[in-house]
């Protein structure tokens, strides 16, 4: 980085901190700090949703996925796309909850302060995990820019704490209002980030591989020639090892079930909006903007793969792809664009983490401190505690990032964590018969089955990690194929010239079946051949381990059950093994919640009537009128029963309004339009 780059970074930080100081004096009470008076319109809600939903990890995850898997790597971020139509419906929930935290809703629904505590702890851990992924992204991008060490220490141990201090200083000054105003500015920065590298990258592709007269659009043809058409396959294909169709569907479903109950959605999802319309438009539009940006990240990643696919450092750690592209394409210009790129990535981190900090602070203050420690705490005392909690959450994110300095491992962990409360939320939202006891049974089951036991059992019984019954792997497959060399093969030293016939030997498989980590030979590796089979251009040999093995990571109890059901796990590929537990994690908690509810005492009719009529009462943007409507609803809890889809039942599904139905359909059409644009991009120059 040049001096001008540091100037750009300084100006950016000064501007963000200035906004925080400007708004700090307006934070007089919790409603101001946590919800900003519920007065934001469509523009602010859009960029709040966009900023909170777009972190520094997203472009880095996309670049890593695309570098390793071709264009199908976009699904490392794009899997959220088909969740967006659900946001059109859920945005109304968040506004009608009329709560300061999601924990307040759980307390009201299940008549239990303790369940609010459990949700608050879940929220803090979830955001520490998600924040860790973003801090890891910043470290990965900065490595090519700053080197592997800073101040004599490994980069991640010096840079990440510095970034955390900056985020804490700015984010805790002005509350959610400061977060929203900076999200507006940072959203523009993120959009700039999404397209900034593309023109420089396309020009570099033409300069390196083109001929005289080639234009920037010819760069797409050159990328196809260099990478081969397999790299442009969106679903399936040889390059799509991590994201085949079944994996995409599984990830979409588990995120559709889990994301709507994450704590920040009661804020950015619509809780701070003036009206239900503002909530809907803001949440959906902000998320669609992110999907369009994802296409820009994919194009950038393909450019990086074309130009630097032979870089062995990137082949080893593809998370650094974005940083390498930044320094190689923007650095030589020496006009501050590298600093601007780092500022944009920091904007993506800060616009998300500031929201997470405030939401976690609200959960601790509202659902732990007030009900259990000091119910009469003053507003000033509550705000002071909120700022302390926010700082601790960010510190926890940094600590977790340094523990799991791997982007994809962090990403996979965020898929499972929301399942702790997913069934409790969904069943409680739509079924009166869902009970408090069942909620605790379901939460305890998920906590033990997916988190506590998988970690505790290997520690209590170390022999599990070496037992042949538990260290089984998928088959090791070695393929030998003869094919024509691509330009990328030449750059990686596999061939002397394009078109040369090369024999390529690849090895895959050997994936741990029952562990989140790996299974490796204790001593010398020994393989036993099972069979041989012909494949186009060569043959594959299938092996299994014939030696002692040792496992690492968490024990996957769900995979042990699936194995006992007779599923042939050893013959599955890595993507199938990594995603096979997702349907289990989605379905089983719902079964536990429903069955437990049928055998336990239901909640009081009065409490259920108040909650469900509140969720049915449309929000009036005028606070006084809204309070009047709520008083009427509480006095007449059956005033909206004529809209029930199943009258005279315990099911609380409402008949969709025309706005619900057509908005949902339009969102689905836009989803497929975005996929269509991605397919169109993949065909340019083919």
N, C-alpha and C positions, 0 to 999 in steps of 0.2 A: 504494500500500500504506500502511496505517495503522500506528501504533506497535504495536498488538496483534499485527499480522501479523508484524512483526520479532521480537517476543517468542516467538511460536509457532515461527518458524524457528530461533531461538537454542536453545530447549529441545530441538527435534528434533536439531540438530547435536550438542548436548552429550550427549544420550542415546546417540546412535550412537557417538560417540567414547568414551564411558564403557565401552561394551561392548567396544570394541577394546582399551582399556587393561586391562580386567578379564581378558581372555583372552590378552593378550600374554605374560604370565609362564608360560603353559602351553605356549608354542611352543619346545620344546627341540630338536627334530630335524625333518628334512624331512617325515617321515611325518605328524607333527603339523601342520605348516604347510600341506602340500599336500593331505592326505587326512583329517586329524583322526581317525586310527586306524581308519577304516572302521567306525564304530560308530553311524551314524545310522539311525533308524527311519523309518516311513512319513510321519509328520507333518513332520519336518525335511526329508526328501527331497522331499516335495510342495512345500513352500514354497521349497526351493532351486531346484527345476525351474521353479516359477512365477516366482520372483524373477529368476533368470538369464535366463529366456526372455521376460520382460516388461520392456522398457526404456521410457525416457521418450519414445522416438520412436514407440511403438506407438499411444497415444491421439492423438498429433499427426498421425501418418500417416493414421489412420482419419478424423480430423476433416477433414484436407485432402482425402482421397479422396472423402468424402461431400459436402463442400462443392462440389467440382468435378463429381462424377459421380452425385450422388444416393446412394441406399442401396447401389448396387453398389460404391461406394468402400470398403466394408468389406473387400473382397478385398485391399486393400493390406496387411492384417494377417491376414485369415481364410484366406489361401491355405495357411497352415501346418496348418489343421484336418485335412486328409486325410493328413497325414504322421503324425499321432498313432498310428494303429494299428501303424505300423512300429516306434514306440517300445516297444510291448509286447514285441516280439522283441528289439530292439537293447539294451534295458536289461540283459538277461542277458549280452550280449556284454561290456559295459563292466565288469560285476562279475567275469566270468570272466577277463578280461584280466589282472587282478591286477598292474597296472602303475601307476606314479605318473603317467605321461604317455602320451598317445596316440603320441607319438614313440617311446617304448619298444617299443610293439607293432610299429611299422613296422621298427624296427631288428631285432627278433627275427624277423619274418616274412621279411624280405629279406636278413638277415645282412649289414647294411650300416650302420655308424655314420653315414656321410655322408648317407644318406637321412633319418636322424633330424634332422640339421642342417637339411636342406631343409624338412622338416615344421615344425621349430621356427620357421624364418623365415616360412614360410607362415602359421603360427598367429599370430605377432605382427602381421603385416601385416593379416590378416583381422580381428583384434580392434581394431586401430587404425581400420580402415574402419568396423566396426560401432559402435565407441565414438564415432567422429566423427558418425555419424547421431544418436546420443543427445544428444551435446553440442549439435548443431545444434537439436535439438528443444527443449532447455532455453532456448536463445537465442531461438527463435521465440516460445515461450510468454511469456518474460519481457519481450519488447519492448512489448506493450501495458500491462504492469504497471509497468515502470520507465522507459519512454521509449526513444528511439532512441540516446541517449548515456548514459554513466555515467562519472563522474570525467573528463569532458571528452573521452572517446574513444568511438568507435562501440561500441554495446552488446556486440556479439559479441567484440570485442577486449579488453574489460574484464571482463565477467561470466564468460565461459567459463574463463579461467585461474583465477579465484577459485574456481569450482566444482571445478575440477580439483585445486587444492590441498587443498580439503576432502576430496575423495574419496581422494586419496593418503594424507592424514594418517590417516583412519579405516581405509581398506581394508588398509593394509600393517602395521597394528599386530598384529592377532590372527589372521591367516591365514584358512584356509577355515572354521575353527570360528566365528570372528567373523562371517564372511560369512553363514554359515547362520543364526546366531542373529539377526542383523539382518535377514536375508531374511524370517524369520518375522514380525517386527514390520513390516517394510516391505511385506510381502505384504498384511497387513491394511490398510495405508495405500493400496496400489494398488487394492484392492477398494473402499475408501471413495472413492477418486478416480473410480472407474468409475460410481458412482451419485450422487455428491454434487451435481452440477449438475442432475440430472434433475428433482427436485421443484420447485426454484426456477425452472427453465426452463419447465416445463409451466405453472406459475402465471403466469409472465410472458407466455406465449403467450395464455392465457385473458384476462389483463388487457388485452392489446394488441388482440386480434382477436375476443374472445368477446363474448357478450351476458350480461345479468343472468340468473343461474341456471345458467350453464355450470360444470361441474365440471372437475377436473384431467384426467379421462379424455376430456373433450370437446376437450382440446388436440390430441389425435391427429387428430380430424376437422378441426380448424382448420388443422393443418399440411398435410393433404391439399388443403384448399381453397386455401391460400396457394401451395403449391409445385406442385400438379398431381400426378397419379398417376405420371407418368414418373419423378419423383424417388424413388419407392418401389419401382422395379423392381430386383430383386436381380441378375439376369443379363440382359444384352441391353437393348434399349430405347434411346430417344433419348439418355438421359442417360448411358448406360454406355459412354462412349467409350474409357476406359482399360482396362476389365476385361470384355470380352466372354468368352463361354464358352471359346473356343480359347485365349485368353491365360491364363485361370485354369488350365486343364488344363496348359499348358506350364510355367507357374510352379510348380504343385504338383509336377510330375514332376522338374524340375531341383532343387527344394528337397528332395524325397524322396531323391534320389540324393546330394546334397551335404551336407545338414545333419548326417547321422548320423556324419560323420567330422570334424566340427569339434572342436577340442581340449577345450573345456569339458565335452563330454558324458561323457568318462571320469571326470569329477568329479560334476557334477550329474545326469548320466544314469544313475548307479547305482554308480559306483566307490567312493563313500563310504558306501554302504548296508551294513547288517549282513548282509542276505541278498538273494537274487535276488528274492524276493517283495516285500521293501521297495523294491528298486530299481524293479521294474515298477510297482507301485502309485504310488510317488512320482512317477516321470517322467510317467506317463499322467495321473494326477489333476491334477498341477500345470499341465500343458498344457491340459487341459479347462477348468480354472478360468479360464485366460486367454481361452479362446474365449467363455465366458459373459460375461466382462468386456467383450469386444469388442462384444457386442450393446449393452451400456450406453454404450460410446463412440459407437456409431452413433446411438443415440437422442439423445444429447447433441449430436452434429453436426447432426442434422436440426433440432433446436431452434434451434441457432445459425443455420442456413441460413434458417429461418423468420423469426427475429427480426432478423437482421443481414445478410440476403442482399443488401440494397441498399448495404451498406458497401463503397465502392469500394476501400478499402485491403485488405479481405479478398478481394475479387474479384481484386486484383492479386497477393496473396500469401496463399493460403488456409492456409498453415502456421501463421498467427497466429490461426486461428479459436478454438482452445482458450483462448488467453490473453485474447482479447476477451470470450469468454463468462464467464470467471472474474471479470474486473474489472467487467463490466456486471451480472452476476447476484448475485455474492457480495460485491462491494465495498461497495455501499450499506448492507449489514447491519452493517458495522463491528464484527464480533465475532471477528475473526481467521481467518475461513474462507478468505480469499485467501492468507494465510500458510500455512494448512493445505494448500491445494491445491498451492502451490509446493513444500511439504515432501513431499507425496505424489509429485509429479513427480520431485523429487530422489531420493526413495526408489526410484522405478522405475529411475532412472539408476544410483544407487549399488549397488542390489542386483544389477545386471548387471555393472557395471564392476569391482566388487571381485572377483568371480569371474574375470573376464577377466584382471585383473592377475595374480592368483595362478597361473592356468593358464599364462600366458606366462612368468612367472618360473620355473615348474617346467620348462617346455620348454627355456629357455636354460640353466638350471643342470644339468638331467639329460642333455640331448642335445647340448649344445655345450661347456659349461665342464668338466664331469667327464671326458668321453671325450677331449677335445682339448687342454685347457689345464692342468687340475690334477685328476688322478684321485683323489688322496688328500686333497682339500679337507675340512676339518672341518665339522661340522654348523653351528657358529656362522658360519663363513665362507660357507657355502652359503646360510644364511638371510639374511645381510647382502647378498649379491649378489642374492638373490631380491627383496628390497625395492627395491633400486636399479633392477632391470629393470622391476618393476611400475610404478615412478614414470615411467620412460622411455616405457612403453607408453601411459600416460594422456596424457603430454605429446604423444606422436605423434598420439593421437586428436584432441586439441585443435587441433594444427597442421593436420591433414587437414580438420577441420571448418571451419576458417577459409578453407581453400583451396576446398572444395566446399560452400558454404553453401546447399545445396539438398537438401531431404529426399529427393525421389524419385530424384535422381541418385545419392545415397549408397545408397539402397535397392536400385537396380538393380545397382550394383557388387557388393553382397554376394551377389547371386544367382550371379554368374559365378566369383568368387574360389575357392570350394570345389572347382570342377571341376579344379583343379590336381592334386588327389589323389584325386578321386572314383573314377576307374577303377582306380587303383593299389590303393585300399582294397577295393572290392567284388570285383574279380577275384581279388585275393590272399586274400580271406576265404574264397572258395568254390571256388577252383581251384588245386590243387597245382602245376600247370604254369606258373603266373605266375612270371616270373623277375625277378631284380634288374635285369638289363640292360634288360628291357622296361619296368620301372618308371621307370628313368631316361629312356628314350626317350619314354615317355608324358608324364612331367613336363616334359621339355624342350620337347616339341611344344606342350603346353598353354601353357607360359610364353611361348614365342616367338609362337605363333599368336594367343593371346587378349590378351597384354599387351605384350610387348616390341616386336614388329614394328608393331602398330597405333599405338604412340606414336613409334617411331623412324623409320619410313618417311616420314611427313609432314615430320619435321625434317630428314632427310637429303635429301629431294627436295621442297622447298616448293611446287614447281609442281603437285604432286598436288592441293593444296587449291583450285587454280584451273582445273584441267583439265576441260573439258566432259565427258570420259568418266567422271570420278569425282565430279562435282558434280551429278549427276542427282538429281531429287527425285520424290516422288509427285506426281500431278496436283493442281493447285490447283483446288478446287471452291468456287464461290460459289453459295449457295442463297438464293433469295428466296421467302419463304412468308408468306402472309396468314393470321392466326389471331386468336382472341379473347385479349385480354390477361388474364394471371393477376395476382393481387395482388402477386406478386414483381416483375412488370414495372412496376407502379405505383411500388413502393418504389425501383426502380432508374431511375425517370424515363423509362421507355419508353412509358408511357401515362398518361392523366389519370384513367382510371377502369377498374375491372374489367369485362371483357366487351367493351371497345372493340376494334374491328377494327384491328389494327396490322400493318404490313408489316415483317417482320424479315429482315435480310440477314446471313447468317453466312458466314464463310470458314473453310475447313479444308484440310488437305493441305499440300503444299509441304514434306513431311518429307524430310530427308536420307536417301538410300538406303544410302550407304556410310560414313556418319560418325555417331559417337555424339552430336555436337553438332548445330549447325544449318547450313543452306546459305542464304546471303542474297545479294541482288543487289549487285554492286560499286558501281554508280551508280544511275541511275534504273531502277525496276522496269518491265519490259515483259513482258506476257503474250500468248500466242497461243491463241485459242479453238480447241478441238478438237471439241466437240459440245455440244448442249443436250438436256436431257431433262426430261420432266414428273415432278413429285413431288406427293404430296398437298398441296394448298393453294398450289402455286406451281411453280417450275421451278429446275433446277440448270444452271449453265454450267461446263463442264470446260475448264480451261486448262493450258498448260505454259509454263514460263519461256522467254522469247525474248531473253535478255540474258546478260551475263557474270555468273558466280556465284563466291562464295568460301565454302569450308567451314571448319568448326571442329570440334575434338574429336578422338577417336581414330578411326583407319581401321578399318572393319569388314570384315576379310578374308573372313569366312564369308559375308557378304552378296554379296561379289564373286563367290564360287564359286556361290552360289545363282542369281545373275543369269546366269552363264555356262551354267547348266543350263537356261535358257530360261524361268524363272519371270517372269511379268509383274509386277515389283515396283511399277511406277509406278501401277498401278491399285489398289493396296492402301491401306487406311487406316492411321492412325498406330499403332493398337494392334497390327495385324498386323506392321507393319515393326519395331516395337520388340521383339516377341517371337519373330519368325521365326528368329532366331539361337539361341534357347534349345534347340530340339530338336537343332540341329547341335552345340551345346556339350555336350549330354548324350550323344549317340550316338557321335560321331567318336572321342573319347578311348578309349572301350571297344574300338572296332575297332582302334585303334593298339596298345593294350595286348595284346589277344588275338593279333593277327598277329605282333607283335614277340616275344611269348613263344614262339610256335611255332618261331621261327628262332634262339632264343638258348638258352644253357646253363641247365638247370634248377637250382634250389637243392638243397642236400644233403638226403637223405632223413631223416637224424637230426634236423636243425633243423626240418624240416616236421613230423615226427612229434611232437616236443615241443610245438610251437605248437598243432597241431590237437587233440591230446589234452587240452591245457590248456583250450582253448575248449570242449571237450565235458564237462569234469569239473565237476559241479555244485558250487557254493560251499557250504561249511559255515560257519555263522555263528561257530563256535568256531575261532579261528585255529589252534590245535594240531591239531584234527581235520582242518582244511582242508589243512594242510601234509602230514599223513599221507596224505590222499587224493591229493595231487599227487605224492608220492613213489611211490605205487602206480601212478599213471597213467604217470609217466615210465619206470618199470620195465616196464610193460605197455602200450605205446602203442596197441595194437589193441583195448583192452578195450571200447571203445564202437563198434567197426566194425559191429556188428549193427544199429545204428540208422541207418546210411547209407541215403539214399534211392536212390543209385545204387551198389550194391556193386561192388567190384573196379574202380573207376574213379578218375580224378584229381579228380572232383567231390566236394566236402565238404558237400553239402546233407544235413541231418539230417531224419529223419521227424518232423513236428511232434507234440508231445505234446498230449493233450486240453486242457491248460492253455494251450498255445500257440494252438491252433486256436480254442477258444471265447473266449479273451480277445481275440484279434484280431477275431473276429466282433462281440463286444459293443462293442469300440471303434468299429467301423464303424457300428454301429447308433446309438451316441451321437453320432457325427459328423453323421449325417442328422437326428437329433433336434435338434441345435443349429441346423442349417439350417432345420428345420421351425419352430423358435422364431423365427428371424429372419423367416421368411415370415409367421408369425402376427403379429409386430410390424408388418410392412409392411401388413397388412390391417386393423389396428385403425383405425377411423374412416374407412375407404375408402368 
